[in-house]
Amino acid sequence: MTGVTFVTEFDQLPWPTLLRRAQDGSREEAAAVLARGPRTLSDFALLLSPGAGELLELMCRRSQALTRQRFGRVIRLFAPLYLSNECINNCSYCGFSRDNAILRVTLTVDQVVREAQALSAQGFRSILLVAGEHPKFVSGTYLRDCILALRDWVPSIALEVGPMEIDDYRPLVDAGAEGLVVYQETYDRVAYAQLHTAGPKRDFNYRLVTPERAYAAGFRRLGIAALHGLADWRYEALATAAHGAYLSRVCWQAMLTVAVPRLRPCAGDFQPLTGLSDRDMVQLMAALRLYLPDAGLVLSTREPRHLRDGLLPLGVTHASAGSHTEPGGYTGAGRDDLHQTIRGRRVELSDANAPGPSDDRRATGQFEISDDRSPLEFAEQIRRLGCEPVWKDWDRALGA
């Protein structure tokens, strides 16, 4: 990795000009971009404009055609497996934020295996291991042990954990992790500082360069996103697209995926600061496909089923299903152990002061999901929409 990173390019982008085009672009300007194909970030900005919104049906048709040209009709299915909800960061919008009085659990490696076996029984062969950032509970050694325990029968293992250094990532890649997902949360520096009040996550630049460190460590798949609801959606979209284009150019040997998550209710009762309507989300997904034709577009169970069903044929290539956002959510693992805390204090599950329903001491989830269909139900809907659900799309070479 050189001394030049996306931070330099990000800070030099002509933000006033880009935002003006995204906010004021005309129908005619957007039509001209659609006629020739978006080649620049300025073109992408026009596709976010209200003027382009008048051409939404055309944008969706172009997005669908381009997706089928590059990816066929395949929708790759994956599931998040939450390892821990322990966290040392204070993030105003997150259910895992360290000041939230929640029941906290870190699964043992054996419990992680049980969770993965439950997902495998539902068909999943691609699993995303997710955890809050807490080096005491979610160490590199712990993550490596989890990966090693799963690698022989889970073909695709990706991580969504606290950012690390290159040398800390390498043992995880060697153990069998092939993908890393990191949401910047918001690309707005002012909003970022206000929303992250304590913990290592306060370092905006360090987080922004995480995909580049992951690539240098050997990850073959990189995932990025802004969490919509924290800053103006057009600004977030422009920053995400610029980041994606940079990674496609600099980290060209890795596959890029881009998600468009929206805030969901969670512990702490944080309310979104900005909105992204369903219609605007459709426009954003179509614009991303047209600007980043080779990037995978990810759609999670944060979104309601009607919107997911509408978006699937238009550009989505990866989707989660049947998700749980709490450790032990698929099997109940972790409900009966002592590795649980509330505000740093260990609690028994029988502790009357512990949060949660008295008859079901589950760990607290990161956020509420919206689409609660089973994986099989969702896969069948994918088929009805004329697409093909794929549970597994690659294997390690013999001897690897």
Protein Blocks (a to p, Z undefined) as FASTA:
>chain_A
ZZbdfklmmmmpcfklmmmmmmmocfklmmmmmmnopabfklmmmmmpmklmmmmmmmmm
mmmmmmmmmnojadcddddddfbfcdfbdcfkbmklmklccddddddfklmmmmmmmmmm
nopabdcddddddfklmcfklmmmmmmmmmmmmmbacdddddddfklmmmmmmnopabdc
ddehiacfklmmmmmmgdjklmmmlmmmmmmmmmmnopabdcddddehjbcfklmmmmmm
mmmmmmmmmmmmbccddddddddddehiiacfbdcdfklmmmmmmmmmmmmmmbccdddf
kbcfklmmmmmmnopabdcehiafbehklnopojlmcbbceehiacdfklmkbgcjfklc
cdddfbdcfblcdfklmmmmmmmnopacdfbfcdcdehZZ
